[in-house]
Amino acid sequence: MNKTVLTSFLVLCLLSTLFLMGFQISVKGNSEFSVHNIDTGLDYVTIQGAINANETLDGHTILVDAGAYYENVVVNKTLSLIGENRNTTIIDGNLTGYVVWVKANKVTIKGFTIRRSGTYNGVSLGVFLDHSNSSKINANMIATNGDGILLVYACNNSINGNIIRDNGRGIRLHHYCNNNSLYENTIINNYDGIYIFGNSEGNRVIRNMIEGKGKQHPYRGIEISDYCRYNVINGNTITSNEEGIEVMFSSEHNVFNENTITENIKCIRLHVSNCNNIYHNNFINYTVHVSAYRSYNNNWDYGYPSGGNYWTDYTGLDEYSGVFQNDTGNDWIGDTPYVIDGNNQDNYPFTDLYVPERQEILVAYRNLLGRYNQILSDFNILNSTYHTLLSNFSELQGNYTSLQISYNSLQGLCDSLNSTYTNLMGELNNIRNLMYIFIATTIILIATTIYLAIRKPKIKP
């Protein structure tokens, strides 16, 4: 009996423990104090309450449990605001004003769904960085706002890994927003995916996926307008927009490279914007490749052997290589330029998709092919020179043989002349001797005659 009672008691204790655990979990899930300052250990009902608390100081981290928070948050301290899970930790503006307004520097906002802003001063905002520098907006879901993220006079901020969808504009940099990094965000079904405006310079838009609502809707992937310069747009995928990239009103010296721009009506629109660098992009399945109005000195390639862009309607051949595309061997660059208009052309269009991972190999191949053609050219020149010298040698050898024959002939003639000379000299000597004898005889004869003439005959007594 005692054993039965003890067993029943233990079972009841176990059930009670499980019940209490379930109750505690339920209490935690429904607790009003679901916002926590991990630096002070204090808990709060609302996010704004945690931010405004006197105990909350610059550098503190506020953790927010999963749940929906219907409030408009102003972050005016240097804080890290971290949600438990971006799919289940929701800040909902309830269609009233902004959702999150950041007024401090070095703020981090991570792990939230930020949605349903209303209209504030004519603009509805999901996240608003107002003169906020060096802040981080990472790994959030930002949806159904006028602007998903708006930066005004905000510099050196990082916007990374967010899902930004169904907003008027996904990310907008408005007036003197410099050196911000926008990378690896998924930006879907927004009127403008990314809009950079008004003297904003040095921003980096890297490896974002930007998808519009289809070609029939007037949506833009990336727009850069009004004196925006030295921005880098690299490695983005821009799909299903009216215009993939739009560059407007004296926006110059920007770099657009390694982007894939596909299924858009226009790949790029240039309007009164010069000296931009557009290379190593894939332009795929478009209605219009480029619309350019009063836009000059834009570079559509990075020279040889680096190359230009891939265009799906390029029909040129690839039979040659080299800077002038007149050397032996194909090099995956078209032999003729891709002409855009009278002021714009890609001098080295790719004949296959640009893939960054194989670019280094292709450049090395083109360099080796160039060296091979140079060596071949040098060999042909040397070979031609060799054959010319060989021909000249044969000619000289023939001339030498001819001269040798002439020399031998002259030598024979000389020998003959020497013999004749010797004979003549002998005859001259004989003649000279005879003349000596003749002269001597003549002299003797004359002397005898004179002698006899002057000799007086003896008179006999």
C-alpha positions in Angstrom: 0.0 0.0 0.0 2.8 2.4 0.9 4.5 1.6 -2.3 1.4 2.4 -4.3 1.0 5.7 -2.5 4.6 6.6 -3.1 4.4 5.8 -6.8 1.2 7.9 -7.1 2.9 10.8 -5.3 5.9 10.7 -7.6 3.6 10.6 -10.7 1.6 13.6 -9.3 4.9 15.5 -8.7 6.0 14.8 -12.2 2.7 16.0 -13.7 2.8 19.1 -11.5 6.3 19.9 -12.7 5.3 19.5 -16.3 2.2 21.7 -15.6 4.3 24.4 -14.0 6.9 24.3 -16.8 4.1 24.7 -19.3 2.6 27.5 -17.2 6.0 29.3 -17.0 6.5 29.0 -20.7 3.0 30.3 -21.3 3.6 33.2 -18.9 6.9 34.1 -20.7 5.2 34.0 -24.1 2.4 36.3 -22.9 4.5 38.5 -20.7 4.0 42.2 -21.1 7.7 42.7 -20.5 9.0 41.3 -23.7 11.7 44.0 -24.4 15.0 43.6 -22.6 18.0 45.8 -22.0 20.7 43.1 -21.6 23.2 45.7 -20.2 20.9 46.8 -17.3 18.9 43.6 -17.0 15.7 45.7 -17.1 12.6 44.6 -19.0 10.0 46.8 -20.8 6.6 46.6 -22.4 7.5 48.6 -25.6 10.6 49.1 -27.7 10.3 52.9 -27.3 10.0 52.5 -23.6 13.2 50.6 -23.5 14.9 53.2 -25.6 13.6 56.2 -23.7 14.5 54.7 -20.3 17.0 56.8 -18.3 19.0 53.6 -17.6 19.4 52.9 -21.3 22.7 54.5 -22.4 24.8 54.7 -25.6 26.3 51.3 -26.5 23.5 49.3 -24.9 21.8 46.3 -26.6 18.0 45.9 -26.5 16.6 42.4 -27.3 13.0 42.1 -28.5 11.1 38.9 -28.1 9.0 37.6 -31.0 5.6 39.2 -31.3 3.9 42.2 -33.0 4.8 45.7 -31.7 2.4 48.4 -32.9 4.4 51.5 -32.4 6.6 54.2 -34.1 10.1 53.8 -32.9 12.6 56.7 -32.6 16.2 55.6 -32.0 18.0 58.7 -30.7 20.8 56.8 -28.8 23.7 54.7 -30.1 22.0 51.3 -29.5 21.9 47.8 -31.0 18.2 46.9 -31.5 18.0 43.1 -32.0 14.8 41.1 -32.8 14.4 37.5 -31.9 13.5 36.4 -35.4 12.9 38.6 -38.4 9.8 36.6 -39.5 8.1 36.7 -36.1 9.4 39.9 -34.5 7.3 42.6 -36.0 7.3 46.4 -35.7 4.0 47.5 -37.3 3.5 51.2 -37.9 -0.3 50.6 -38.1 -0.4 52.8 -41.2 0.6 55.8 -39.1 3.8 57.8 -39.7 7.3 56.2 -39.9 8.0 52.8 -38.3 11.6 53.2 -37.2 13.3 56.7 -37.2 17.1 56.6 -36.5 18.5 59.9 -35.4 21.8 58.7 -33.8 25.0 57.4 -35.1 26.3 53.8 -35.0 22.9 52.2 -34.5 22.3 48.5 -35.3 18.8 47.3 -36.3 18.7 43.5 -36.9 16.1 40.7 -37.0 12.8 42.5 -37.4 9.9 42.7 -39.8 9.2 46.4 -40.3 6.0 47.1 -42.0 2.9 49.3 -42.7 4.2 52.8 -42.3 1.8 55.7 -42.7 2.4 59.1 -44.1 4.7 61.5 -42.2 5.4 64.9 -43.7 4.2 63.5 -47.0 6.4 60.4 -46.9 5.7 57.0 -45.5 8.8 55.3 -44.1 9.8 51.9 -42.9 13.3 52.7 -41.6 14.5 56.4 -41.7 18.2 57.2 -41.2 18.2 60.9 -40.5 21.7 62.3 -40.4 22.7 59.0 -39.0 26.2 57.7 -39.8 28.0 54.4 -39.4 24.7 52.5 -38.5 23.8 49.0 -39.6 20.4 47.8 -40.9 20.9 44.0 -41.3 18.8 40.9 -41.7 15.4 42.5 -41.5 12.1 42.1 -43.4 10.9 45.5 -44.5 7.6 45.5 -46.3 4.5 47.5 -47.4 5.9 51.0 -46.8 6.3 54.1 -49.0 10.1 53.8 -48.7 11.5 50.6 -47.3 14.7 52.3 -46.1 15.3 56.1 -46.5 18.7 57.7 -45.8 19.0 61.5 -45.7 22.4 63.1 -45.2 23.5 59.7 -43.9 27.0 58.4 -44.5 29.1 55.2 -43.9 26.1 53.1 -43.1 25.7 49.3 -43.9 22.4 47.9 -45.2 23.0 44.2 -45.5 21.0 41.0 -45.9 17.5 42.5 -45.7 14.4 41.3 -47.5 12.7 44.5 -48.8 9.5 44.0 -50.6 6.2 45.6 -51.7 7.3 49.2 -50.9 7.2 52.3 -53.1 11.0 52.4 -53.1 13.1 49.6 -51.6 16.1 51.7 -50.5 16.4 55.4 -51.1 19.6 57.5 -50.6 18.4 61.1 -50.7 20.9 64.0 -50.7 24.5 63.8 -49.8 24.5 60.2 -48.7 28.1 59.1 -49.2 30.1 55.9 -48.7 27.2 53.7 -47.8 27.3 49.9 -48.4 24.1 48.2 -49.7 24.9 44.5 -50.2 23.2 41.1 -50.4 19.7 42.4 -50.0 16.7 40.8 -51.6 14.5 43.7 -53.1 11.3 42.5 -54.6 8.2 44.2 -56.1 9.1 47.8 -55.3 8.5 50.8 -57.6 12.2 51.6 -57.5 14.5 48.9 -56.2 17.4 51.2 -55.2 17.2 55.0 -55.7 20.4 57.1 -55.2 19.7 60.8 -55.5 21.2 64.3 -55.1 25.0 64.5 -54.9 25.4 61.1 -53.3 28.9 59.7 -53.9 31.1 56.7 -53.2 28.2 54.3 -52.4 28.7 50.6 -53.0 25.7 48.5 -54.2 27.0 45.0 -54.2 25.4 41.6 -54.9 21.7 42.5 -54.4 18.8 40.7 -56.0 16.4 43.2 -57.4 13.2 41.9 -59.0 10.3 44.1 -60.3 6.7 43.2 -61.1 7.3 42.4 -64.7 8.1 44.3 -67.9 4.6 45.7 -68.2 4.9 47.7 -65.0 6.9 51.0 -64.9 9.4 49.8 -62.3 13.1 50.5 -62.2 15.8 48.3 -60.7 18.4 50.9 -59.8 18.1 54.6 -60.4 21.0 57.1 -60.0 20.1 60.7 -60.5 21.1 64.4 -60.0 24.9 64.7 -59.7 25.6 61.3 -58.1 29.2 60.3 -58.8 31.8 57.6 -58.1 29.2 55.0 -57.0 30.0 51.3 -57.6 27.1 49.0 -58.8 28.6 45.5 -58.8 27.4 41.9 -58.9 23.7 42.6 -58.7 20.9 40.6 -60.4 18.2 43.0 -61.8 15.2 41.3 -63.2 11.7 42.1 -64.6 11.6 45.9 -64.6 10.8 48.5 -67.2 14.4 49.8 -66.8 17.1 47.8 -65.3 19.4 50.7 -64.5 18.7 54.4 -65.0 21.4 57.1 -64.9 20.1 60.6 -64.9 21.1 64.3 -64.9 24.9 64.6 -64.7 25.5 61.4 -62.8 29.1 60.7 -63.8 32.1 58.5 -63.1 30.0 55.7 -61.8 31.0 52.0 -62.3 28.5 49.3 -63.3 30.1 46.0 -63.6 29.5 42.2 -63.1 25.7 42.8 -63.0 23.2 40.5 -64.6 20.3 42.5 -66.1 17.6 40.2 -67.5 14.0 40.3 -68.6 13.8 44.1 -68.6 12.3 46.3 -71.3 15.4 48.6 -71.2 18.8 47.4 -69.8 20.2 50.9 -69.2 18.9 54.4 -69.7 21.4 57.2 -69.8 20.1 60.8 -69.7 22.5 63.6 -69.9 25.1 61.6 -68.0 28.7 61.1 -69.2 31.9 59.3 -68.3 30.4 56.3 -66.7 32.1 52.9 -66.8 29.9 50.0 -67.9 31.6 46.6 -68.4 31.5 42.9 -67.5 27.7 42.9 -67.4 25.3 40.4 -68.8 22.4 42.0 -70.7 19.8 39.3 -71.4 16.4 39.2 -73.0 15.6 42.9 -73.4 13.4 44.9 -75.7 15.8 47.8 -75.9 19.5 47.5 -75.0 20.3 51.1 -74.2 18.5 54.4 -74.3 21.1 57.2 -74.4 20.2 60.9 -74.6 23.0 63.5 -74.7 25.3 61.1 -73.0 28.9 60.9 -74.1 32.3 59.4 -73.3 30.8 56.5 -71.4 33.1 53.4 -71.5 31.4 50.2 -72.4 34.4 47.9 -72.1 37.5 47.6 -70.0 39.9 47.3 -72.9 41.7 44.2 -74.1 42.1 41.5 -72.8 39.6 42.3 -70.1 36.7 42.8 -72.5 33.2 44.5 -72.4 29.7 43.1 -71.9 27.6 40.2 -73.0 24.6 41.2 -75.2 22.1 38.5 -76.2 21.4 40.1 -79.6 25.1 40.4 -80.6 25.6 38.4 -83.8 29.3 39.0 -84.5 31.7 36.2 -85.2 34.6 35.2 -83.0 37.4 33.9 -85.3 40.2 36.2 -84.3 41.8 37.7 -81.2 44.0 40.6 -80.0 43.6 44.3 -79.5 42.5 44.8 -83.1 40.8 41.4 -83.4 43.0 40.4 -86.3 45.3 37.8 -84.7 45.0 34.1 -85.0 42.6 32.2 -82.7 39.2 32.9 -81.1 39.1 34.5 -77.7 35.4 34.6 -76.7 35.3 38.3 -77.7 33.5 39.4 -80.9 35.6 40.4 -83.8 33.5 43.5 -84.4 32.2 46.1 -81.9 28.7 46.1 -80.5 27.4 49.5 -81.7 24.8 51.1 -79.4 24.6 54.5 -81.1 26.8 57.1 -82.7 28.4 58.0 -79.4 28.4 54.7 -77.6 29.8 51.2 -78.5 31.2 48.2 -76.8 34.6 47.5 -78.5 35.0 44.0 -77.0 31.6 42.4 -76.6 31.6 38.9 -75.1 30.2 36.0 -77.2 29.3 34.1 -74.1 28.0 35.0 -70.6 30.4 36.8 -68.4 31.2 34.6 -65.4 33.5 36.3 -62.8 35.0 33.0 -61.7 36.4 32.3 -65.1 37.4 35.8 -66.1 41.0 35.4 -64.7 41.4 32.3 -66.7 40.1 33.9 -69.9 42.3 37.0 -69.5 45.3 34.7 -68.9 44.4 32.7 -72.1 44.0 35.9 -74.1 47.4 37.1 -72.9 49.0 33.7 -73.7 47.3 33.8 -77.1 48.7 37.3 -77.7 52.2 36.1 -76.7 51.9 33.1 -79.0 50.8 35.4 -81.8 53.7 37.8 -81.0 56.2 34.9 -81.0 54.7 33.5 -84.2 54.9 37.0 -85.7 58.5 37.3 -84.5 59.3 33.9 -85.9 57.8 34.7 -89.2 59.9 37.9 -89.3 63.0 36.0 -88.4 62.2 33.3 -90.9 61.7 35.9 -93.6 64.9 37.6 -92.6 66.7 34.3 -92.6 65.4 33.4 -96.1 66.3 36.9 -97.3 69.8 36.5 -95.9 70.1 33.0 -97.4 69.0 34.4 -100.8 71.5 37.3 -100.4 74.2 34.7 -99.4 73.5 32.6 -102.5 73.6 35.7 -104.6 76.9 36.8 -103.0 78.2 33.3 -103.4 77.4 33.4 -107.1 79.0 36.8 -107.4 82.1 35.4 -105.5 82.3 32.5 -107.9 82.0 34.8 -110.9 84.6 37.1 -109.4 86.8 34.0 -108.8 86.5 33.0 -112.4 87.3 36.6 -113.5 90.2 36.6 -111.1 91.6 33.3 -112.4 91.1 34.6 -116.0 92.9 37.8 -115.1 95.6 35.8 -113.3 96.1 33.8 -116.4 96.2 37.0 -118.5 98.6 38.4 -116.0 100.8 35.4 -116.2 100.7 35.6 -120.0 101.6 39.3 -119.8 104.4 38.5 -117.5 105.7 35.8 -119.9 105.4 38.3 -122.8 107.1 40.9 -120.7 109.9 38.6 -119.9 110.3 37.6 -123.5 110.2 41.3 -124.5 112.7 42.2 -121.9 115.0 39.4 -123.2 114.6 40.6 -126.7 115.2 44.2 -125.5 118.3 43.0 -123.8 119.5 41.3 -127.0 118.7 44.4 -129.0 120.4 46.5 -126.4 123.5 44.3 -126.5 123.5 44.4 -130.3 123.1 48.2 -130.1 126.1 48.3 -127.7 128.0 46.1 -130.2 126.8 48.2 -133.1 127.7 51.4 -131.3 131.1 50.1 -130.3 131.8 48.8 -133.8 130.6 52.1 -135.2 132.8 54.0 -132.7 135.8 51.8 -133.6 135.1 52.2 -137.3 134.8 56.0 -137.0 137.9 56.1 -134.8 139.8 54.0 -137.3 138.6 56.1 -140.1 139.6 59.2 -138.3 142.8 57.8 -137.3 143.6 56.7 -140.8 142.5 60.0 -142.1 144.8 62.0 -139.9 147.7 59.8 -140.0 150.5 61.1 -142.3 152.0 58.7 -144.6 155.8 58.2 -144.1 157.9 59.7 -147.0 160.6 57.5 -148.1 163.9 59.1 -148.4 
